[in-house]
């Protein structure tokens, strides 16, 4: 998985780090132990390539939820709504990235 994620991480370093920080801060899986800041890197590595097809915050929410279900399972991922704050911030970060900020 690291080999697949590395090109994405290198192509979008600031955005990748921003997304990882957002997920770590909101911690939808309850795995933030304050020292494991790279915990959500694998998920960002599969979410980020899909953002190009997103046209709204709601679509980002759907993408995030789908990826967490793939990485874990539906029970562990939980309801889509628990990713809403992360989706809002990731959508904003994506819009800034596309605008060149």
N, C-alpha and C positions, 0 to 999 in steps of 0.2 A: 504493500500500500504506500509506503514512503516513496518508492520510485515513481509511482503514478502521481503523487501529490507534489513532488519537488518541482516539476516544470511549472505548475500552476502557481506555487508559492513564489518562484523566482520571477514569473511574468507579472505578478500583481503583488509585490511584497507589502506595500502599505495597506492595500485593501484587504489582503489576506490577514495581516496582523490585526487590523481593525475588526474584521468579522470574528476572528478568534477571540478577541477581547470582549466583544459584545456577548457572544455565547457564553464565555467563561463568567462574565459578570452576572448575566441572567440565570445561568446554570440550570437549564431545564431538566437535567438528569440528577442534580444534587451531587456532583462529583468535584466541586470546587473545594479543594483543601488548602487553598491560598499559595501553595508552592508548585502546583502542577499546572502551570499556566498554558502548557501546550496540549492540554487534555482534549480540546475540541478541534485541533488541527485536522484530523482525518475527515471529520464531517465538513469542515470548511472546504477541504480539498474536493469534495463532491458537490457541494452547494454552489460554490463560486462559478464553475463552468456552466451551470444552468441559468445563471442570472441574466445572461444575454437574451433569453427568451421571455423574461418577465416584463410585463407592462404595467404592473401595479403592485402595491404593497400586499394585497391579498394573494397574488400569484407567488410572491416571495414567501409568504407564509405557507402556502401549499408546498412549495419546493422544499423548504426547511423541514416541514413535517414528514414529507415523503422520504427524505434522506435519513432522518432519524429513525423512521420505521425500518428502512433498509439496513441501517447499521445495527440496530437493536431488534426490537420487534414492536408490534402495535401496543402491547401492554406496557412495556418499559418506556416507550416513547410518550405514551399518554395522549391526551386530547390536543388537537391542533391549537386550541385557544391558548395553551400555556406557552406557545412560541410567538404570540402576537407582539410583545414588546421587542423581542429580538428582531422580528421581521420588520417592524417599523424602523428600527435603527439601521438595519442592514439595507433596507430600501433607500433610506436617506444617504447612507454611505455610498451605495451604488450610483445614485443620482449625482452625487458630488464627483465621483470618479469619472462618470461619463462626461460631465461638464468640464473636466480637466482640473478640478480643484485638488 
